[in-house]
């Protein structure tokens, strides 16, 4: 079995994926709030 040393793995790809995912979720939530406000104002 190979020896693993804690903290030696390159995680830049995982960090970029997480950052992209969080950006997407934030923008999606903001868009849904605006969409709900649009429906509340104009959909009567």
mmCIF file of the N, C-alpha and C atoms, coordinates in Angstrom:
data_MODEL
# 
_entry.id   MODEL 
# 
loop_
_atom_site.group_PDB 
_atom_site.id 
_atom_site.type_symbol 
_atom_site.label_atom_id 
_atom_site.label_alt_id 
_atom_site.label_comp_id 
_atom_site.label_asym_id 
_atom_site.label_entity_id 
_atom_site.label_seq_id 
_atom_site.pdbx_PDB_ins_code 
_atom_site.Cartn_x 
_atom_site.Cartn_y 
_atom_site.Cartn_z 
_atom_site.occupancy 
_atom_site.B_iso_or_equiv 
_atom_site.pdbx_formal_charge 
_atom_site.auth_seq_id 
_atom_site.auth_comp_id 
_atom_site.auth_asym_id 
_atom_site.auth_atom_id 
_atom_site.pdbx_PDB_model_num 
ATOM 1   N N  . UNK A 1 1  ? 0.831   -1.180 0.000   1.00 0.00 ? 1  UNK A N  1 
ATOM 2   C CA . UNK A 1 1  ? 0.000   0.000  0.000   1.00 0.00 ? 1  UNK A CA 1 
ATOM 3   C C  . UNK A 1 1  ? 0.881   1.251  0.000   1.00 0.00 ? 1  UNK A C  1 
ATOM 4   N N  . UNK A 1 2  ? 0.473   2.225  -0.765  1.00 0.00 ? 2  UNK A N  1 
ATOM 5   C CA . UNK A 1 2  ? 1.256   3.455  -0.851  1.00 0.00 ? 2  UNK A CA 1 
ATOM 6   C C  . UNK A 1 2  ? 1.044   4.302  0.401   1.00 0.00 ? 2  UNK A C  1 
ATOM 7   N N  . UNK A 1 3  ? 2.095   4.981  0.774   1.00 0.00 ? 3  UNK A N  1 
ATOM 8   C CA . UNK A 1 3  ? 2.006   5.877  1.911   1.00 0.00 ? 3  UNK A CA 1 
ATOM 9   C C  . UNK A 1 3  ? 1.414   7.210  1.448   1.00 0.00 ? 3  UNK A C  1 
ATOM 10  N N  . UNK A 1 4  ? 0.483   7.725  2.218   1.00 0.00 ? 4  UNK A N  1 
ATOM 11  C CA . UNK A 1 4  ? -0.147  9.004  1.891   1.00 0.00 ? 4  UNK A CA 1 
ATOM 12  C C  . UNK A 1 4  ? 0.280   10.036 2.917   1.00 0.00 ? 4  UNK A C  1 
ATOM 13  N N  . UNK A 1 5  ? 0.724   11.174 2.442   1.00 0.00 ? 5  UNK A N  1 
ATOM 14  C CA . UNK A 1 5  ? 1.102   12.261 3.337   1.00 0.00 ? 5  UNK A CA 1 
ATOM 15  C C  . UNK A 1 5  ? 0.026   13.322 3.263   1.00 0.00 ? 5  UNK A C  1 
ATOM 16  N N  . UNK A 1 6  ? -0.539  13.652 4.394   1.00 0.00 ? 6  UNK A N  1 
ATOM 17  C CA . UNK A 1 6  ? -1.638  14.609 4.486   1.00 0.00 ? 6  UNK A CA 1 
ATOM 18  C C  . UNK A 1 6  ? -1.214  15.971 3.947   1.00 0.00 ? 6  UNK A C  1 
ATOM 19  N N  . UNK A 1 7  ? -2.056  16.534 3.061   1.00 0.00 ? 7  UNK A N  1 
ATOM 20  C CA . UNK A 1 7  ? -1.800  17.862 2.534   1.00 0.00 ? 7  UNK A CA 1 
ATOM 21  C C  . UNK A 1 7  ? -0.944  17.900 1.287   1.00 0.00 ? 7  UNK A C  1 
ATOM 22  N N  . UNK A 1 8  ? -0.651  16.763 0.680   1.00 0.00 ? 8  UNK A N  1 
ATOM 23  C CA . UNK A 1 8  ? 0.215   16.758 -0.498  1.00 0.00 ? 8  UNK A CA 1 
ATOM 24  C C  . UNK A 1 8  ? -0.564  16.689 -1.809  1.00 0.00 ? 8  UNK A C  1 
ATOM 25  N N  . UNK A 1 9  ? -1.857  16.464 -1.762  1.00 0.00 ? 9  UNK A N  1 
ATOM 26  C CA . UNK A 1 9  ? -2.644  16.338 -2.981  1.00 0.00 ? 9  UNK A CA 1 
ATOM 27  C C  . UNK A 1 9  ? -2.942  17.707 -3.586  1.00 0.00 ? 9  UNK A C  1 
ATOM 28  N N  . UNK A 1 10 ? -2.870  17.806 -4.908  1.00 0.00 ? 10 UNK A N  1 
ATOM 29  C CA . UNK A 1 10 ? -3.202  19.044 -5.620  1.00 0.00 ? 10 UNK A CA 1 
ATOM 30  C C  . UNK A 1 10 ? -4.726  19.125 -5.758  1.00 0.00 ? 10 UNK A C  1 
ATOM 31  N N  . UNK A 1 11 ? -5.326  20.132 -5.135  1.00 0.00 ? 11 UNK A N  1 
ATOM 32  C CA . UNK A 1 11 ? -6.790  20.229 -5.140  1.00 0.00 ? 11 UNK A CA 1 
ATOM 33  C C  . UNK A 1 11 ? -7.285  21.471 -5.876  1.00 0.00 ? 11 UNK A C  1 
ATOM 34  N N  . UNK A 1 12 ? -6.469  22.014 -6.780  1.00 0.00 ? 12 UNK A N  1 
ATOM 35  C CA . UNK A 1 12 ? -6.884  23.231 -7.477  1.00 0.00 ? 12 UNK A CA 1 
ATOM 36  C C  . UNK A 1 12 ? -8.125  22.999 -8.336  1.00 0.00 ? 12 UNK A C  1 
ATOM 37  N N  . UNK A 1 13 ? -8.232  21.834 -8.964  1.00 0.00 ? 13 UNK A N  1 
ATOM 38  C CA . UNK A 1 13 ? -9.400  21.542 -9.799  1.00 0.00 ? 13 UNK A CA 1 
ATOM 39  C C  . UNK A 1 13 ? -10.658 21.464 -8.937  1.00 0.00 ? 13 UNK A C  1 
ATOM 40  N N  . UNK A 1 14 ? -10.570 20.815 -7.780  1.00 0.00 ? 14 UNK A N  1 
ATOM 41  C CA . UNK A 1 14 ? -11.718 20.724 -6.886  1.00 0.00 ? 14 UNK A CA 1 
ATOM 42  C C  . UNK A 1 14 ? -12.120 22.099 -6.372  1.00 0.00 ? 14 UNK A C  1 
ATOM 43  N N  . UNK A 1 15 ? -11.155 22.942 -6.063  1.00 0.00 ? 15 UNK A N  1 
ATOM 44  C CA . UNK A 1 15 ? -11.460 24.292 -5.591  1.00 0.00 ? 15 UNK A CA 1 
ATOM 45  C C  . UNK A 1 15 ? -12.144 25.111 -6.684  1.00 0.00 ? 15 UNK A C  1 
ATOM 46  N N  . UNK A 1 16 ? -11.690 24.991 -7.920  1.00 0.00 ? 16 UNK A N  1 
ATOM 47  C CA . UNK A 1 16 ? -12.309 25.711 -9.030  1.00 0.00 ? 16 UNK A CA 1 
ATOM 48  C C  . UNK A 1 16 ? -13.732 25.217 -9.270  1.00 0.00 ? 16 UNK A C  1 
ATOM 49  N N  . UNK A 1 17 ? -13.940 23.906 -9.163  1.00 0.00 ? 17 UNK A N  1 
ATOM 50  C CA . UNK A 1 17 ? -15.277 23.346 -9.347  1.00 0.00 ? 17 UNK A CA 1 
ATOM 51  C C  . UNK A 1 17 ? -16.217 23.843 -8.263  1.00 0.00 ? 17 UNK A C  1 
ATOM 52  N N  . UNK A 1 18 ? -15.758 23.854 -7.019  1.00 0.00 ? 18 UNK A N  1 
ATOM 53  C CA . UNK A 1 18 ? -16.577 24.333 -5.908  1.00 0.00 ? 18 UNK A CA 1 
ATOM 54  C C  . UNK A 1 18 ? -16.902 25.812 -6.073  1.00 0.00 ? 18 UNK A C  1 
ATOM 55  N N  . UNK A 1 19 ? -15.918 26.613 -6.459  1.00 0.00 ? 19 UNK A N  1 
ATOM 56  C CA . UNK A 1 19 ? -16.141 28.042 -6.664  1.00 0.00 ? 19 UNK A CA 1 
ATOM 57  C C  . UNK A 1 19 ? -17.157 28.272 -7.777  1.00 0.00 ? 19 UNK A C  1 
ATOM 58  N N  . UNK A 1 20 ? -17.031 27.536 -8.868  1.00 0.00 ? 20 UNK A N  1 
ATOM 59  C CA . UNK A 1 20 ? -17.985 27.650 -9.965  1.00 0.00 ? 20 UNK A CA 1 
ATOM 60  C C  . UNK A 1 20 ? -19.382 27.240 -9.562  1.00 0.00 ? 20 UNK A C  1 
ATOM 61  N N  . UNK A 1 21 ? -19.491 26.177 -8.792  1.00 0.00 ? 21 UNK A N  1 
ATOM 62  C CA . UNK A 1 21 ? -20.790 25.703 -8.326  1.00 0.00 ? 21 UNK A CA 1 
ATOM 63  C C  . UNK A 1 21 ? -21.449 26.729 -7.411  1.00 0.00 ? 21 UNK A C  1 
ATOM 64  N N  . UNK A 1 22 ? -20.684 27.301 -6.494  1.00 0.00 ? 22 UNK A N  1 
ATOM 65  C CA . UNK A 1 22 ? -21.244 28.290 -5.581  1.00 0.00 ? 22 UNK A CA 1 
ATOM 66  C C  . UNK A 1 22 ? -21.659 29.556 -6.324  1.00 0.00 ? 22 UNK A C  1 
ATOM 67  N N  . UNK A 1 23 ? -20.908 29.956 -7.340  1.00 0.00 ? 23 UNK A N  1 
ATOM 68  C CA . UNK A 1 23 ? -21.283 31.104 -8.160  1.00 0.00 ? 23 UNK A CA 1 
ATOM 69  C C  . UNK A 1 23 ? -22.596 30.828 -8.880  1.00 0.00 ? 23 UNK A C  1 
ATOM 70  N N  . UNK A 1 24 ? -22.721 29.631 -9.454  1.00 0.00 ? 24 UNK A N  1 
ATOM 71  C CA . UNK A 1 24 ? -23.950 29.253 -10.145 1.00 0.00 ? 24 UNK A CA 1 
ATOM 72  C C  . UNK A 1 24 ? -25.144 29.265 -9.201  1.00 0.00 ? 24 UNK A C  1 
ATOM 73  N N  . UNK A 1 25 ? -25.006 28.668 -8.031  1.00 0.00 ? 25 UNK A N  1 
ATOM 74  C CA . UNK A 1 25 ? -26.110 28.600 -7.072  1.00 0.00 ? 25 UNK A CA 1 
ATOM 75  C C  . UNK A 1 25 ? -26.513 30.000 -6.618  1.00 0.00 ? 25 UNK A C  1 
ATOM 76  N N  . UNK A 1 26 ? -25.547 30.852 -6.350  1.00 0.00 ? 26 UNK A N  1 
ATOM 77  C CA . UNK A 1 26 ? -25.848 32.222 -5.918  1.00 0.00 ? 26 UNK A CA 1 
ATOM 78  C C  . UNK A 1 26 ? -26.607 32.974 -6.992  1.00 0.00 ? 26 UNK A C  1 
ATOM 79  N N  . UNK A 1 27 ? -26.122 32.917 -8.227  1.00 0.00 ? 27 UNK A N  1 
ATOM 80  C CA . UNK A 1 27 ? -26.791 33.620 -9.322  1.00 0.00 ? 27 UNK A CA 1 
ATOM 81  C C  . UNK A 1 27 ? -28.176 33.051 -9.587  1.00 0.00 ? 27 UNK A C  1 
ATOM 82  N N  . UNK A 1 28 ? -28.322 31.739 -9.489  1.00 0.00 ? 28 UNK A N  1 
ATOM 83  C CA . UNK A 1 28 ? -29.615 31.105 -9.709  1.00 0.00 ? 28 UNK A CA 1 
ATOM 84  C C  . UNK A 1 28 ? -30.624 31.553 -8.644  1.00 0.00 ? 28 UNK A C  1 
ATOM 85  N N  . UNK A 1 29 ? -30.189 31.610 -7.396  1.00 0.00 ? 29 UNK A N  1 
ATOM 86  C CA . UNK A 1 29 ? -31.087 32.046 -6.316  1.00 0.00 ? 29 UNK A CA 1 
ATOM 87  C C  . UNK A 1 29 ? -31.498 33.503 -6.497  1.00 0.00 ? 29 UNK A C  1 
ATOM 88  N N  . UNK A 1 30 ? -30.566 34.349 -6.882  1.00 0.00 ? 30 UNK A N  1 
ATOM 89  C CA . UNK A 1 30 ? -30.899 35.751 -7.133  1.00 0.00 ? 30 UNK A CA 1 
ATOM 90  C C  . UNK A 1 30 ? -31.891 35.860 -8.283  1.00 0.00 ? 30 UNK A C  1 
ATOM 91  N N  . UNK A 1 31 ? -31.676 35.097 -9.350  1.00 0.00 ? 31 UNK A N  1 
ATOM 92  C CA . UNK A 1 31 ? -32.593 35.105 -10.487 1.00 0.00 ? 31 UNK A CA 1 
ATOM 93  C C  . UNK A 1 31 ? -33.982 34.631 -10.073 1.00 0.00 ? 31 UNK A C  1 
ATOM 94  N N  . UNK A 1 32 ? -34.068 33.627 -9.212  1.00 0.00 ? 32 UNK A N  1 
ATOM 95  C CA . UNK A 1 32 ? -35.372 33.130 -8.775  1.00 0.00 ? 32 UNK A CA 1 
ATOM 96  C C  . UNK A 1 32 ? -36.104 34.163 -7.926  1.00 0.00 ? 32 UNK A C  1 
ATOM 97  N N  . UNK A 1 33 ? -35.368 34.928 -7.120  1.00 0.00 ? 33 UNK A N  1 
ATOM 98  C CA . UNK A 1 33 ? -35.991 35.986 -6.326  1.00 0.00 ? 33 UNK A CA 1 
ATOM 99  C C  . UNK A 1 33 ? -36.573 37.051 -7.253  1.00 0.00 ? 33 UNK A C  1 
ATOM 100 N N  . UNK A 1 34 ? -35.803 37.468 -8.263  1.00 0.00 ? 34 UNK A N  1 
ATOM 101 C CA . UNK A 1 34 ? -36.314 38.452 -9.214  1.00 0.00 ? 34 UNK A CA 1 
ATOM 102 C C  . UNK A 1 34 ? -37.503 37.904 -10.001 1.00 0.00 ? 34 UNK A C  1 
ATOM 103 N N  . UNK A 1 35 ? -37.451 36.643 -10.372 1.00 0.00 ? 35 UNK A N  1 
ATOM 104 C CA . UNK A 1 35 ? -38.560 36.025 -11.087 1.00 0.00 ? 35 UNK A CA 1 
ATOM 105 C C  . UNK A 1 35 ? -39.814 35.986 -10.216 1.00 0.00 ? 35 UNK A C  1 
ATOM 106 N N  . UNK A 1 36 ? -39.664 35.643 -8.954  1.00 0.00 ? 36 UNK A N  1 
ATOM 107 C CA . UNK A 1 36 ? -40.804 35.620 -8.040  1.00 0.00 ? 36 UNK A CA 1 
ATOM 108 C C  . UNK A 1 36 ? -41.372 37.027 -7.851  1.00 0.00 ? 36 UNK A C  1 
ATOM 109 N N  . UNK A 1 37 ? -40.519 38.026 -7.739  1.00 0.00 ? 37 UNK A N  1 
ATOM 110 C CA . UNK A 1 37 ? -40.992 39.398 -7.644  1.00 0.00 ? 37 UNK A CA 1 
ATOM 111 C C  . UNK A 1 37 ? -41.716 39.833 -8.918  1.00 0.00 ? 37 UNK A C  1 
ATOM 112 N N  . UNK A 1 38 ? -41.192 39.451 -10.069 1.00 0.00 ? 38 UNK A N  1 
ATOM 113 C CA . UNK A 1 38 ? -41.826 39.749 -11.341 1.00 0.00 ? 38 UNK A CA 1 
ATOM 114 C C  . UNK A 1 38 ? -43.222 39.145 -11.399 1.00 0.00 ? 38 UNK A C  1 
ATOM 115 N N  . UNK A 1 39 ? -43.337 37.890 -10.993 1.00 0.00 ? 39 UNK A N  1 
ATOM 116 C CA . UNK A 1 39 ? -44.648 37.232 -10.977 1.00 0.00 ? 39 UNK A CA 1 
ATOM 117 C C  . UNK A 1 39 ? -45.594 37.894 -9.977  1.00 0.00 ? 39 UNK A C  1 
ATOM 118 N N  . UNK A 1 40 ? -45.073 38.287 -8.846  1.00 0.00 ? 40 UNK A N  1 
ATOM 119 C CA . UNK A 1 40 ? -45.917 38.916 -7.828  1.00 0.00 ? 40 UNK A CA 1 
ATOM 120 C C  . UNK A 1 40 ? -46.439 40.277 -8.295  1.00 0.00 ? 40 UNK A C  1 
ATOM 121 N N  . UNK A 1 41 ? -45.644 40.974 -9.081  1.00 0.00 ? 41 UNK A N  1 
ATOM 122 C CA . UNK A 1 41 ? -46.050 42.313 -9.520  1.00 0.00 ? 41 UNK A CA 1 
ATOM 123 C C  . UNK A 1 41 ? -46.936 42.249 -10.762 1.00 0.00 ? 41 UNK A C  1 
ATOM 124 N N  . UNK A 1 42 ? -46.572 41.453 -11.754 1.00 0.00 ? 42 UNK A N  1 
ATOM 125 C CA . UNK A 1 42 ? -47.241 41.509 -13.045 1.00 0.00 ? 42 UNK A CA 1 
ATOM 126 C C  . UNK A 1 42 ? -48.228 40.387 -13.307 1.00 0.00 ? 42 UNK A C  1 
ATOM 127 N N  . UNK A 1 43 ? -48.204 39.312 -12.594 1.00 0.00 ? 43 UNK A N  1 
ATOM 128 C CA . UNK A 1 43 ? -49.118 38.189 -12.840 1.00 0.00 ? 43 UNK A CA 1 
ATOM 129 C C  . UNK A 1 43 ? -50.318 38.301 -11.919 1.00 0.00 ? 43 UNK A C  1 
ATOM 130 N N  . UNK A 1 44 ? -51.341 38.942 -12.417 1.00 0.00 ? 44 UNK A N  1 
ATOM 131 C CA . UNK A 1 44 ? -52.532 39.124 -11.594 1.00 0.00 ? 44 UNK A CA 1 
ATOM 132 C C  . UNK A 1 44 ? -53.697 38.339 -12.134 1.00 0.00 ? 44 UNK A C  1 
# 
